[in-house]
C-alpha cells in the first residue's frame, strides 16, 4: 500500500508540473468525465480535504498535499488510509 500512496503523490507532482495546479484540474485529469462523475469527485475531495476547487496547490506544501491525497484515497477506497490494510 505504501508504494501505491507514493505513486499517487508522484502522479500528482507530475500533474502539477504539467500545469494542473488546482484540485479541479488535478481531479479532472485523474478521473476524466468520460469515465467518472468528475464534478461529484471534485466536490467530495474538497469536502474531505478542506481545500477549495480552484485553490492553487504547491507540491512542497504538505499541509495541502497530504489532505488532498488522503481525500482522493477515501473517495477511491471508501475509507481513510489509517483504516486500509
C-alpha positions, -999 to 999 in steps of 0.1 A, spaced: 0 0 0 28 24 8 41 22 -27 6 30 -41 4 60 -19 38 71 -30 28 66 -66 -2 88 -61 20 116 -48 44 112 -78 15 113 -103 0 144 -87 35 160 -86 37 154 -124 3 168 -130 13 200 -112 44 202 -133 22 198 -164 1 228 -153 -27 211 -134 -23 233 -103 -56 231 -85 -79 204 -72 -104 207 -100 -77 204 -127 -59 175 -109 -91 155 -104 -103 162 -140 -70 147 -152 -71 118 -127 -107 109 -131 -119 123 -165 -156 129 -171 -157 102 -198 -152 76 -171 -164 93 -139 -188 118 -123 -158 143 -121 -178 171 -106 -190 149 -78 -155 136 -73 -141 172 -71 -168 182 -46 -162 151 -24 -124 156 -23 -129 193 -15 -153 184 14 -130 158 28 -97 178 24 -110 213 33 -94 226 0 -113 247 -25 -116 235 -61 -96 263 -77 -70 268 -49 -35 268 -64 -15 239 -50 22 236 -44 36 201 -42 61 211 -14 32 222 8 24 191 29 -5 209 46 -24 207 13 -9 177 -4 -14 152 24 -51 161 28 -56 160 -10 -41 126 -14 -59 113 17 -92 126 4 -86 110 -30 -78 77 -13 -110 80 7 -130 86 -25 -113 57 -43 -113 32 -15 -142 43 7 -122 48 39 -92 67 51 -56 55 48 -55 46 85 -83 21 80 -68 4 50 -50 -29 53 
